[in-house]
Amino acid sequence: MRFKIILIVLIYGLLPSYLEAQVQLSADCEVSVLTIGPGQALNDAFGHSAIRIRDAGQNIDLVFDYGRYDFEAEGFYYNFVKGKLDYEIGWAYYKPFIASYKRQKRRVTAQIINLSEAEKQRLFQRLQTAIKPQNKTYSYDFLYNNCATKIKDDLVAIVNDSIQFLPYKNYRTMTFRELIRSHIPQNSWGGFGIDLALGSKIDQLVRVDQQLFLPKYLEDIFGHSKYKTSSEKLVSKTLILSDLQSSTAILFWWSPLCVFSFLSLFIIGFSLRDWKSQSRSKFIDLFIFLSTGILGALIFFLWFGTSHSDTAYNYNFLWAFTFNLLLLPTLFKNKVKKRFTAYLKFLVMLLLLMLLHSFTAVQSFNYTLIPLWVALIVRYFYLIQWSKRHSI
């Protein structure tokens, strides 16, 4: 705690005076939006956005961004899980800021924003106000209120909503889920986890301006946008500040599709063996009901137990059915009650309903689930036949 206090004192002791005073920017001041490419970690997979204020006359070269959060804040992890995410705006000197991303081999571009002197001044004052301790925190929302959309909000506010956001080259109407998948492949554990956790609300088609929640599309749309009144371009020039961009290789043998395919072959293989021997491999059924039940419980918790709006109406519960956990004691028995057969038929109906939801675009499911879906159908059908012979 003492170290944290000393650190805060040092930071505010070194805080530039122009962040506390009303500094008049010079005519040569330049405002740019920085777009940083994706990083190696999942939380960096979508890139980052920031605002740079550069004024050589005033010896100012600062970067402001809305992507800060305090891990040490009381209840941070609990609030994170519950969906009550508090993010902050912060600032940094440009040179160390750009140097850190160059070390990470992440591409950085700068779009010089076409603003009047008065608009640049208003933006700088708005950012000065935003970084004050009483103002710097905001409620984060991945789709509607994040490091990219806050920059859009700042620019819209200081130009009195006169920006016309226009489609970029090769633009096509997409859903939120498709936009997310353009950054994280479905056949990756990050992509599978996102598709598992987020519900059907993100399968709606979005407008041009709603694509601005991702830094890449913020850059693309800004590059084609104009002012409504003058038809001047929003971006006067685009510069490449760092041309290096690392890529993350996906190991196919450890990808969801490969793992689920082997798992499905394992389940189908034992089901065929059980059919030939007229027996039942209990450990297979315990594994299926336990794993699908736990995943179903997680889906229901994210849906009903958190403030995450985008985890609601998640029809992954049609295959990951949480009530499977209640059937675990039954799976140890050699004789089952007739209602167990009815329950298995119900599970098959849920899987068919999932297929219907997919075909009718109610929700887009991760394609790596296909082998698992087939294996579940095969196993449930076998269990129906087995339970009919062993019911009491």
Contacts in CASP RR format, 6 or more apart in sequence:
PFRMAT RR
TARGET T0000
AUTHOR 0000-0000-0000
METHOD contacts of the structure
MODEL  1
MRFKIILIVLIYGLLPSYLEAQVQLSADCEVSVLTIGPGQALNDAFGHSA
IRIRDAGQNIDLVFDYGRYDFEAEGFYYNFVKGKLDYEIGWAYYKPFIAS
YKRQKRRVTAQIINLSEAEKQRLFQRLQTAIKPQNKTYSYDFLYNNCATK
IKDDLVAIVNDSIQFLPYKNYRTMTFRELIRSHIPQNSWGGFGIDLALGS
KIDQLVRVDQQLFLPKYLEDIFGHSKYKTSSEKLVSKTLILSDLQSSTAI
LFWWSPLCVFSFLSLFIIGFSLRDWKSQSRSKFIDLFIFLSTGILGALIF
FLWFGTSHSDTAYNYNFLWAFTFNLLLLPTLFKNKVKKRFTAYLKFLVML
LLLMLLHSFTAVQSFNYTLIPLWVALIVRYFYLIQWSKRHSI
4 72 0 8 1.000
16 60 0 8 1.000
16 62 0 8 1.000
18 58 0 8 1.000
18 60 0 8 1.000
19 62 0 8 1.000
19 91 0 8 1.000
19 128 0 8 1.000
19 131 0 8 1.000
20 128 0 8 1.000
22 125 0 8 1.000
23 58 0 8 1.000
23 60 0 8 1.000
23 124 0 8 1.000
24 121 0 8 1.000
25 53 0 8 1.000
25 55 0 8 1.000
25 58 0 8 1.000
25 60 0 8 1.000
25 117 0 8 1.000
25 120 0 8 1.000
25 121 0 8 1.000
25 124 0 8 1.000
26 55 0 8 1.000
26 56 0 8 1.000
26 57 0 8 1.000
26 58 0 8 1.000
27 117 0 8 1.000
28 55 0 8 1.000
28 56 0 8 1.000
28 57 0 8 1.000
29 53 0 8 1.000
29 54 0 8 1.000
29 55 0 8 1.000
29 58 0 8 1.000
29 60 0 8 1.000
29 117 0 8 1.000
29 120 0 8 1.000
29 124 0 8 1.000
30 52 0 8 1.000
30 53 0 8 1.000
30 54 0 8 1.000
30 55 0 8 1.000
30 112 0 8 1.000
31 51 0 8 1.000
31 52 0 8 1.000
31 53 0 8 1.000
31 54 0 8 1.000
31 112 0 8 1.000
31 113 0 8 1.000
31 115 0 8 1.000
31 120 0 8 1.000
31 123 0 8 1.000
32 51 0 8 1.000
32 52 0 8 1.000
32 54 0 8 1.000
32 110 0 8 1.000
32 111 0 8 1.000
32 112 0 8 1.000
32 113 0 8 1.000
32 239 0 8 1.000
33 49 0 8 1.000
33 50 0 8 1.000
33 51 0 8 1.000
33 52 0 8 1.000
33 110 0 8 1.000
33 111 0 8 1.000
33 113 0 8 1.000
33 151 0 8 1.000
33 218 0 8 1.000
33 219 0 8 1.000
33 222 0 8 1.000
34 49 0 8 1.000
34 50 0 8 1.000
34 51 0 8 1.000
34 52 0 8 1.000
34 63 0 8 1.000
34 108 0 8 1.000
34 109 0 8 1.000
34 110 0 8 1.000
34 241 0 8 1.000
35 47 0 8 1.000
35 48 0 8 1.000
35 49 0 8 1.000
35 108 0 8 1.000
35 109 0 8 1.000
35 110 0 8 1.000
35 111 0 8 1.000
35 215 0 8 1.000
35 216 0 8 1.000
35 218 0 8 1.000
35 219 0 8 1.000
36 47 0 8 1.000
36 48 0 8 1.000
36 49 0 8 1.000
36 50 0 8 1.000
36 101 0 8 1.000
36 106 0 8 1.000
36 107 0 8 1.000
36 108 0 8 1.000
36 215 0 8 1.000
37 47 0 8 1.000
37 48 0 8 1.000
37 106 0 8 1.000
37 107 0 8 1.000
37 108 0 8 1.000
37 215 0 8 1.000
37 216 0 8 1.000
37 245 0 8 1.000
38 44 0 8 1.000
38 45 0 8 1.000
38 46 0 8 1.000
38 47 0 8 1.000
38 106 0 8 1.000
38 183 0 8 1.000
38 245 0 8 1.000
39 45 0 8 1.000
39 47 0 8 1.000
39 104 0 8 1.000
39 106 0 8 1.000
39 246 0 8 1.000
39 248 0 8 1.000
40 104 0 8 1.000
40 246 0 8 1.000
40 248 0 8 1.000
42 184 0 8 1.000
42 190 0 8 1.000
45 183 0 8 1.000
45 184 0 8 1.000
45 190 0 8 1.000
46 180 0 8 1.000
46 183 0 8 1.000
46 184 0 8 1.000
46 214 0 8 1.000
46 215 0 8 1.000
46 216 0 8 1.000
47 106 0 8 1.000
47 183 0 8 1.000
47 214 0 8 1.000
47 215 0 8 1.000
47 216 0 8 1.000
48 65 0 8 1.000
48 67 0 8 1.000
48 147 0 8 1.000
48 215 0 8 1.000
49 65 0 8 1.000
49 147 0 8 1.000
49 148 0 8 1.000
49 151 0 8 1.000
49 215 0 8 1.000
49 218 0 8 1.000
49 219 0 8 1.000
50 63 0 8 1.000
50 64 0 8 1.000
50 65 0 8 1.000
50 97 0 8 1.000
50 147 0 8 1.000
50 151 0 8 1.000
51 63 0 8 1.000
51 64 0 8 1.000
51 65 0 8 1.000
51 123 0 8 1.000
51 127 0 8 1.000
51 151 0 8 1.000
51 154 0 8 1.000
52 61 0 8 1.000
52 62 0 8 1.000
52 63 0 8 1.000
52 64 0 8 1.000
52 94 0 8 1.000
52 110 0 8 1.000
53 60 0 8 1.000
53 61 0 8 1.000
53 62 0 8 1.000
53 63 0 8 1.000
53 64 0 8 1.000
53 120 0 8 1.000
53 123 0 8 1.000
53 124 0 8 1.000
53 127 0 8 1.000
54 60 0 8 1.000
54 61 0 8 1.000
54 62 0 8 1.000
54 94 0 8 1.000
55 61 0 8 1.000
61 93 0 8 1.000
61 94 0 8 1.000
61 95 0 8 1.000
62 91 0 8 1.000
62 92 0 8 1.000
62 93 0 8 1.000
62 94 0 8 1.000
63 91 0 8 1.000
63 92 0 8 1.000
63 93 0 8 1.000
63 94 0 8 1.000
63 97 0 8 1.000
64 89 0 8 1.000
64 90 0 8 1.000
64 91 0 8 1.000
64 127 0 8 1.000
64 130 0 8 1.000
64 131 0 8 1.000
65 89 0 8 1.000
65 90 0 8 1.000
65 91 0 8 1.000
65 92 0 8 1.000
65 147 0 8 1.000
66 87 0 8 1.000
66 88 0 8 1.000
66 89 0 8 1.000
66 90 0 8 1.000
66 138 0 8 1.000
66 146 0 8 1.000
66 147 0 8 1.000
66 150 0 8 1.000
66 151 0 8 1.000
67 87 0 8 1.000
67 88 0 8 1.000
67 89 0 8 1.000
67 90 0 8 1.000
67 146 0 8 1.000
67 147 0 8 1.000
68 87 0 8 1.000
68 88 0 8 1.000
68 89 0 8 1.000
68 90 0 8 1.000
69 76 0 8 1.000
69 85 0 8 1.000
69 86 0 8 1.000
69 87 0 8 1.000
69 88 0 8 1.000
69 140 0 8 1.000
70 76 0 8 1.000
70 86 0 8 1.000
70 88 0 8 1.000
73 86 0 8 1.000
79 85 0 8 1.000
79 86 0 8 1.000
81 306 0 8 1.000
82 305 0 8 1.000
82 306 0 8 1.000
82 307 0 8 1.000
83 306 0 8 1.000
83 307 0 8 1.000
83 308 0 8 1.000
84 139 0 8 1.000
84 307 0 8 1.000
85 139 0 8 1.000
85 140 0 8 1.000
85 141 0 8 1.000
86 137 0 8 1.000
86 138 0 8 1.000
86 139 0 8 1.000
86 140 0 8 1.000
87 137 0 8 1.000
87 138 0 8 1.000
87 139 0 8 1.000
87 140 0 8 1.000
87 146 0 8 1.000
87 147 0 8 1.000
88 136 0 8 1.000
88 137 0 8 1.000
88 138 0 8 1.000
89 127 0 8 1.000
89 130 0 8 1.000
89 131 0 8 1.000
89 136 0 8 1.000
89 138 0 8 1.000
89 150 0 8 1.000
90 131 0 8 1.000
90 136 0 8 1.000
91 127 0 8 1.000
91 131 0 8 1.000
98 108 0 8 1.000
98 241 0 8 1.000
98 242 0 8 1.000
101 108 0 8 1.000
101 242 0 8 1.000
102 108 0 8 1.000
102 242 0 8 1.000
102 244 0 8 1.000
104 246 0 8 1.000
105 244 0 8 1.000
105 245 0 8 1.000
105 246 0 8 1.000
106 242 0 8 1.000
106 244 0 8 1.000
106 245 0 8 1.000
106 246 0 8 1.000
107 240 0 8 1.000
107 242 0 8 1.000
107 243 0 8 1.000
107 244 0 8 1.000
107 245 0 8 1.000
108 240 0 8 1.000
108 241 0 8 1.000
108 242 0 8 1.000
109 219 0 8 1.000
109 238 0 8 1.000
109 239 0 8 1.000
109 240 0 8 1.000
109 241 0 8 1.000
110 238 0 8 1.000
110 239 0 8 1.000
110 240 0 8 1.000
110 241 0 8 1.000
111 219 0 8 1.000
111 222 0 8 1.000
111 223 0 8 1.000
111 235 0 8 1.000
111 237 0 8 1.000
111 238 0 8 1.000
111 239 0 8 1.000
112 235 0 8 1.000
112 236 0 8 1.000
112 237 0 8 1.000
112 238 0 8 1.000
112 239 0 8 1.000
113 155 0 8 1.000
113 222 0 8 1.000
113 234 0 8 1.000
113 235 0 8 1.000
113 236 0 8 1.000
114 227 0 8 1.000
114 232 0 8 1.000
114 233 0 8 1.000
114 234 0 8 1.000
114 235 0 8 1.000
114 236 0 8 1.000
115 123 0 8 1.000
115 158 0 8 1.000
115 159 0 8 1.000
119 158 0 8 1.000
119 159 0 8 1.000
122 158 0 8 1.000
123 154 0 8 1.000
123 155 0 8 1.000
123 158 0 8 1.000
126 154 0 8 1.000
126 157 0 8 1.000
126 158 0 8 1.000
127 154 0 8 1.000
129 135 0 8 1.000
130 136 0 8 1.000
138 145 0 8 1.000
138 150 0 8 1.000
139 145 0 8 1.000
140 146 0 8 1.000
141 309 0 8 1.000
142 213 0 8 1.000
142 310 0 8 1.000
143 176 0 8 1.000
143 202 0 8 1.000
143 210 0 8 1.000
143 213 0 8 1.000
143 310 0 8 1.000
144 213 0 8 1.000
146 213 0 8 1.000
147 215 0 8 1.000
148 212 0 8 1.000
148 213 0 8 1.000
148 214 0 8 1.000
148 215 0 8 1.000
148 218 0 8 1.000
149 212 0 8 1.000
149 213 0 8 1.000
151 218 0 8 1.000
152 209 0 8 1.000
152 212 0 8 1.000
152 218 0 8 1.000
155 163 0 8 1.000
155 234 0 8 1.000
156 163 0 8 1.000
159 227 0 8 1.000
162 227 0 8 1.000
162 228 0 8 1.000
162 229 0 8 1.000
163 225 0 8 1.000
163 226 0 8 1.000
163 227 0 8 1.000
163 228 0 8 1.000
163 234 0 8 1.000
164 225 0 8 1.000
164 226 0 8 1.000
164 227 0 8 1.000
164 228 0 8 1.000
165 208 0 8 1.000
165 209 0 8 1.000
165 212 0 8 1.000
165 221 0 8 1.000
165 225 0 8 1.000
166 208 0 8 1.000
166 221 0 8 1.000
166 224 0 8 1.000
166 225 0 8 1.000
166 226 0 8 1.000
167 208 0 8 1.000
167 221 0 8 1.000
167 224 0 8 1.000
168 217 0 8 1.000
168 220 0 8 1.000
168 221 0 8 1.000
168 223 0 8 1.000
168 224 0 8 1.000
169 220 0 8 1.000
169 224 0 8 1.000
171 208 0 8 1.000
173 205 0 8 1.000
173 206 0 8 1.000
174 182 0 8 1.000
174 205 0 8 1.000
174 206 0 8 1.000
174 211 0 8 1.000
175 202 0 8 1.000
175 203 0 8 1.000
175 204 0 8 1.000
175 205 0 8 1.000
175 206 0 8 1.000
175 364 0 8 1.000
176 202 0 8 1.000
176 203 0 8 1.000
176 204 0 8 1.000
176 206 0 8 1.000
176 210 0 8 1.000
176 310 0 8 1.000
177 195 0 8 1.000
177 198 0 8 1.000
177 202 0 8 1.000
177 203 0 8 1.000
177 364 0 8 1.000
178 364 0 8 1.000
179 206 0 8 1.000
179 211 0 8 1.000
179 213 0 8 1.000
179 214 0 8 1.000
179 217 0 8 1.000
180 191 0 8 1.000
180 194 0 8 1.000
180 198 0 8 1.000
180 202 0 8 1.000
180 214 0 8 1.000
181 191 0 8 1.000
182 216 0 8 1.000
183 214 0 8 1.000
183 216 0 8 1.000
184 190 0 8 1.000
184 191 0 8 1.000
184 194 0 8 1.000
185 191 0 8 1.000
185 250 0 8 1.000
186 192 0 8 1.000
186 195 0 8 1.000
186 256 0 8 1.000
186 366 0 8 1.000
186 367 0 8 1.000
186 368 0 8 1.000
187 250 0 8 1.000
187 255 0 8 1.000
187 256 0 8 1.000
187 257 0 8 1.000
187 367 0 8 1.000
187 368 0 8 1.000
188 250 0 8 1.000
188 255 0 8 1.000
188 256 0 8 1.000
189 255 0 8 1.000
189 256 0 8 1.000
191 366 0 8 1.000
192 256 0 8 1.000
192 366 0 8 1.000
192 368 0 8 1.000
193 366 0 8 1.000
195 316 0 8 1.000
195 364 0 8 1.000
195 365 0 8 1.000
195 366 0 8 1.000
196 295 0 8 1.000
196 299 0 8 1.000
196 316 0 8 1.000
196 320 0 8 1.000
196 366 0 8 1.000
197 298 0 8 1.000
197 299 0 8 1.000
197 302 0 8 1.000
197 311 0 8 1.000
197 314 0 8 1.000
198 310 0 8 1.000
198 311 0 8 1.000
198 314 0 8 1.000
199 303 0 8 1.000
199 310 0 8 1.000
199 311 0 8 1.000
199 312 0 8 1.000
199 313 0 8 1.000
199 314 0 8 1.000
199 315 0 8 1.000
199 316 0 8 1.000
199 363 0 8 1.000
200 313 0 8 1.000
200 314 0 8 1.000
200 315 0 8 1.000
200 357 0 8 1.000
200 362 0 8 1.000
200 363 0 8 1.000
201 309 0 8 1.000
201 310 0 8 1.000
201 312 0 8 1.000
201 313 0 8 1.000
202 310 0 8 1.000
203 361 0 8 1.000
203 362 0 8 1.000
203 363 0 8 1.000
203 364 0 8 1.000
208 221 0 8 1.000
209 221 0 8 1.000
211 217 0 8 1.000
211 221 0 8 1.000
212 218 0 8 1.000
212 221 0 8 1.000
222 234 0 8 1.000
222 235 0 8 1.000
223 233 0 8 1.000
223 234 0 8 1.000
223 235 0 8 1.000
223 238 0 8 1.000
225 233 0 8 1.000
225 234 0 8 1.000
225 235 0 8 1.000
226 232 0 8 1.000
226 233 0 8 1.000
226 234 0 8 1.000
227 233 0 8 1.000
227 234 0 8 1.000
252 258 0 8 1.000
255 368 0 8 1.000
256 366 0 8 1.000
256 368 0 8 1.000
257 367 0 8 1.000
257 368 0 8 1.000
257 371 0 8 1.000
260 368 0 8 1.000
260 369 0 8 1.000
260 371 0 8 1.000
260 372 0 8 1.000
261 371 0 8 1.000
263 371 0 8 1.000
263 372 0 8 1.000
263 375 0 8 1.000
264 371 0 8 1.000
264 372 0 8 1.000
264 374 0 8 1.000
264 375 0 8 1.000
265 371 0 8 1.000
265 375 0 8 1.000
267 284 0 8 1.000
267 288 0 8 1.000
267 375 0 8 1.000
267 376 0 8 1.000
267 378 0 8 1.000
267 379 0 8 1.000
268 374 0 8 1.000
268 375 0 8 1.000
268 378 0 8 1.000
268 379 0 8 1.000
270 281 0 8 1.000
270 284 0 8 1.000
271 284 0 8 1.000
271 378 0 8 1.000
271 379 0 8 1.000
271 382 0 8 1.000
273 281 0 8 1.000
274 280 0 8 1.000
274 281 0 8 1.000
274 382 0 8 1.000
274 386 0 8 1.000
275 382 0 8 1.000
275 385 0 8 1.000
278 389 0 8 1.000
280 383 0 8 1.000
280 386 0 8 1.000
282 331 0 8 1.000
282 332 0 8 1.000
284 379 0 8 1.000
285 331 0 8 1.000
285 379 0 8 1.000
285 383 0 8 1.000
286 328 0 8 1.000
286 331 0 8 1.000
286 332 0 8 1.000
288 324 0 8 1.000
288 376 0 8 1.000
288 379 0 8 1.000
289 324 0 8 1.000
289 325 0 8 1.000
289 327 0 8 1.000
289 328 0 8 1.000
289 331 0 8 1.000
290 324 0 8 1.000
290 325 0 8 1.000
290 328 0 8 1.000
292 319 0 8 1.000
292 320 0 8 1.000
292 321 0 8 1.000
292 324 0 8 1.000
292 376 0 8 1.000
293 320 0 8 1.000
293 321 0 8 1.000
293 322 0 8 1.000
293 323 0 8 1.000
293 324 0 8 1.000
293 325 0 8 1.000
294 325 0 8 1.000
295 316 0 8 1.000
295 320 0 8 1.000
296 316 0 8 1.000
296 317 0 8 1.000
296 320 0 8 1.000
296 321 0 8 1.000
296 322 0 8 1.000
297 322 0 8 1.000
297 325 0 8 1.000
299 311 0 8 1.000
299 314 0 8 1.000
299 316 0 8 1.000
299 317 0 8 1.000
299 320 0 8 1.000
299 322 0 8 1.000
300 317 0 8 1.000
300 322 0 8 1.000
302 308 0 8 1.000
302 311 0 8 1.000
302 314 0 8 1.000
303 311 0 8 1.000
303 312 0 8 1.000
303 313 0 8 1.000
303 314 0 8 1.000
303 317 0 8 1.000
313 363 0 8 1.000
314 363 0 8 1.000
315 354 0 8 1.000
315 357 0 8 1.000
315 362 0 8 1.000
315 363 0 8 1.000
315 365 0 8 1.000
316 363 0 8 1.000
316 365 0 8 1.000
318 350 0 8 1.000
318 351 0 8 1.000
318 353 0 8 1.000
318 354 0 8 1.000
318 357 0 8 1.000
319 350 0 8 1.000
319 351 0 8 1.000
319 354 0 8 1.000
319 369 0 8 1.000
319 372 0 8 1.000
319 373 0 8 1.000
319 376 0 8 1.000
321 347 0 8 1.000
321 350 0 8 1.000
324 347 0 8 1.000
327 340 0 8 1.000
327 343 0 8 1.000
330 336 0 8 1.000
330 337 0 8 1.000
330 340 0 8 1.000
334 390 0 8 1.000
335 390 0 8 1.000
335 391 0 8 1.000
335 392 0 8 1.000
336 387 0 8 1.000
336 390 0 8 1.000
336 391 0 8 1.000
336 392 0 8 1.000
337 391 0 8 1.000
337 392 0 8 1.000
338 391 0 8 1.000
338 392 0 8 1.000
340 387 0 8 1.000
340 391 0 8 1.000
341 384 0 8 1.000
341 387 0 8 1.000
341 388 0 8 1.000
341 391 0 8 1.000
344 380 0 8 1.000
344 383 0 8 1.000
344 384 0 8 1.000
344 387 0 8 1.000
345 384 0 8 1.000
347 376 0 8 1.000
347 380 0 8 1.000
348 377 0 8 1.000
348 380 0 8 1.000
348 381 0 8 1.000
348 384 0 8 1.000
351 373 0 8 1.000
351 376 0 8 1.000
351 377 0 8 1.000
351 380 0 8 1.000
354 365 0 8 1.000
354 373 0 8 1.000
355 373 0 8 1.000
356 362 0 8 1.000
357 363 0 8 1.000
357 365 0 8 1.000
358 364 0 8 1.000
358 365 0 8 1.000
END
